[in-house]
Amino acid sequence: MKKIIKSIKNLFRHIGLFFDKWLITPITKLILKISNVFKDNSRGFERFIGKKQTLIVISLLLAFVVFIKLDQEGNTLIDQYAEMFYDQPVSATYNEEAYVVEGLPKTVDITLVGQKRHIFLAKQSPAKGVTVDLTGLKPGTHKVALKYSQRLKSLDYRLDPSEVTVTIYEKVSQTKTLTYDILHKDNLDTKLNIESVELDRNEVIVKGAEYKLDKVASVKALIDVDDFSNPQAGEMTLKNVQLVAYDTNGKVMNVEIVPKTVKAKITITSPSKEVPLKIVPTGDLALGKAIKSLSSSVNTVTIYGSEEALSQVDSIPVKIDVKGLSQDKEFTVTLQRPSGITEISEKTVTIKVTVDELVTREFKDIPIVFENLDPSYVVSAVSEADSIVTVVVRGSKDILDGLESSSIHPTIDLKDYAASTEPIEVDVKVTGDDVRLTYSSKTKKVKIRIGNK
C-alpha cells in the first residue's frame, strides 16, 4: 500500500514539475520582461505584476487559453472524416401494377462526411436508405435525383450516382406456355432415371414492357436434381419450383412471371437390362498364330438407363488388341457405356486369350446376300458365278473342324446404288459369327444388274 501511495505522489510531482518547467516558468519570464518595459512608468503596476500570486494566476489563465485553442484546432483537423458505403440498395416509389421502370440502378455508393463519432452513430442507427420518388411521372424518359435519408443531420453525404435517367413503360401482360428443364441431371444416381415431370399448371402470365414480352420465347420451370431429398424410384413432389423466361438465344429475360413458382410431381424409375458381353479382337496375331479361345471373367452385365436407350442395346462390345500376339495373354478392359446408358454393373472385366497354330479351310458355293437396296429396285447376278463365292476361313483347327457354312455371310451393300442399264461391278464382303476366325472371299468383285420393279 505504501508503495502505491509513493508511486501516486511521484506521479503528481512529475506532473507539477512538467507544468512548472514548460508553462509557468516561461510565462513568468515573459511577464517579467514586460514589467521591465513598464518599470519607469508605473511602480504600482510593477508591484502588482511582481507579486507571486499574480504571476501564477496569469500563467494559468494563459495556459488555459492556449489549451482551449489547441483543442479546438485539433477537433477541427481530427474530427473531419469520410467513409464510403458501397452497394447501398435503391428503392423506388411508383405504381408497380401499372408501370415498368428501366435504367434505375439496383445499388449506389454513399460517401458520408463528418465527425468520426457521428459516422459511427450513423452506422449503428437505422436509415431509410437511398430512395427515388417516381410518383406522377408518365411513360417516357426522365432524369431523376436520388435521395439518402439519414437521421443524423450533422453529416453530409454524396451519392454516386446522384442522378439517373430512367425510362417508364406501361406494364402489359401475356399468357405463355410453361415447360421445364432438368438441372444437374448428372448428379442423379446413375441407376435412376427421371421418367416424367408433371407441373401443376401448363400456362403462366408474364408482365412487363411490351417490347420485352415480344422477345420472350419460352418460360420454363427449373427442376434442380440437387433439390431432391433422398431420391429413389417412385414419385416425389417439389414445391416452389423457380420459373425463368428466356429469349430465342437462351438469355434470361427480366420480366415478371405470375405465379413466381409452381409445384412439380416427378416420377423416378430404375430401368435395367441384362445383356451379354461381345468380345471383339482387333489386329492380326503373329504370323502362323490364331485365337483358339476367348474367355471373360464376366459373361453378362446389367445396364441402366432410359427405356429407349435400353431398347437400342443388345450387347456390350469389349475390344482387345491382339496385334502381334504369339502366346496366351490376359487383358483387363474397362467397359465403355453405350450412348444413353447411365450405369453398368461391372466397371472392368478380364479377358483371357488362348493362342493356337493357324490353319486354313475353304467353304465353296456360299450364296451372296444383297443388302440395303432401295425397295423400288430389284437386283440380280449377271451369272451364276456372280451369285456365289468361295470363302477362305483361317483360325484354330479345333474351331474350323466344327464350323458350319451357315455361319459364313458373304454380302454386298447396295445402299447408294440405283437402277442402271449396264451391269455393275461391286465388292464382296464376308463376315462370320465366330470372332476368333478371319474370313475372306476368293472372289473380290462380282457383276450384278439393278433395275426398276
Secondary structure, DSSP 4 states (H G I P E B T S, - for coil): -HHHHHHHHHHHHHHHHHHIIIIIHHHHHHHHHHHHHTTTT-HHHHHHHHSHHHHHHHHHHHHHHHHHHHHHHHHHHHS-EEEEEEEEEEEEES-TTTEEEES--SEEEEEEEE-HHHHHHHHHS---EEEEE-TTPPSEEEEEE-EEE-S-TT-EEEEESSEEEEEEEE-EEEEEEEEEEEESGGGS-TT-EEEEEEES-SEEEEEE-HHHHTT--EEEEEEEGGG-SS--SEEEEEEEEEEEEE-TTSPEE--EEESSEEEEEEEEE--EEEEEEEEEEES--STTEEEEEEEES-SEEEEEE-HHHHHT-S-EEEEEE-TT--S-EEEEEEPPPPTTEEEES-SEEEEEEEEEE-EEEEEEEEEPEEES--TTEEEEESSGGGTEEEEEEEE-HHHHHT--GGGEEEEEE-TT----SS-EEEE-EEEES-TTSEEEES--EEEEEEEE-
